[in-house]
Amino acid sequence: MHNITLIKGDGIGPEIIDAVVEIIKAAGVDINWDIQIAGADVIEKEGSPLPNRVIESVKRNKIALKSPVTTPIGKGFRSVNVQLRKELDLYANLRPCYNLPNVKTRYDKVDIVVVRENTEDLYAGIERQVDENTAESIKIITRQASERIAKFAFDYAVKNNRKEVCVVTKANICKLSDGLFLECAREISKNYPQIKFREILVDNCCMQLVQNPNQFDVLLLPNLYGDIVSDLCAGLIGGLGIAQGANIGKDYAVFEPVHGSAPDIAGKDLANPTAMLMSGIEMLNYIGETDAASRIKLALFETLNADIKTFDLNGNAKCSEFTQAIIERLKVLAKC
Ligand code: ATP
């Protein structure tokens, strides 16, 4: 029995995370979900979108599966996602991005892993209104955070038989901040002679990604570029509906999809639960439930191959129908 925190967000969050819980249950994994509600719905009652009980729950269980929580644009509370990553020191945001079967895209054989620094950069949230017509944001880059994320990227590359780590910055303009990030990556790379090291500027990286994504392997980026480039990478493989993610620290790990709460389609049974499910599959691998993880992935791939797809992938299955189709396949696999 595993004790795992389940953070139900808002928007499409509850529908996709419920779908994933149902699928994991159908695969026979014994999980005691510690359900924690966060986001807009709890602000009024508890005074914060991320009450302390949520953080305490993850600290207790060490692992969480989290669905998206809306980050309102403009004034108000700090992003729940950013706060959670900061409070639990989930310094590495890992976003593997590869083609899924029967999801047609412009490119085949995309297989990129985005490693995004998760705790600083412009996400430090240090902003001020200088005067009525001027605002400023401070970009924080430290040696300690840059070195540990670079080490994470190279360790990941070694462990997962990757060939290259490419560090992405704008060090020609942000000479000190991105310059430090780059310098740390260069230094750390020297400890991994078996992994090729490459450097690229973020604007060129975006152009190269849409022109020839197959040239990239592991990308290592500071926080903001990592956010933007991982959405770009999601677009390469069929969109946000299938892009998985994980936030990993020394003591805790929180698995969540790349996408946000998609309020435009919330409550309509239209969301694609695949990104959430792929994040759940990685969570199962992380806790050692590798057999269930493989069966769920196979059931998902068979469902896509049977042309059962949600609207974002030009299919006509509702979220609930897609979920049931995966569960049906899991039942067949269990009998094999
Ligand atoms: P955030 O800044 O919180 O990450 P965002 O602005 O990137 O949010 P999303 O909520 O991720 O926005 O949604 C962007 C678009 O992608 C929306 O039009 C939404 O409908 C679509 N989308 C996101 N996730 C899914 C999903 N799981 N299934 C189908 N469509 C999705």
Residues whose N, C-alpha, C, O or C-beta is under 5 A from the ligand:
A	BS01	ATP	V69 T71 L240 G241 V258 H259 G260 S261 A262 P263 D264 I265 L270 A271 N272 D312
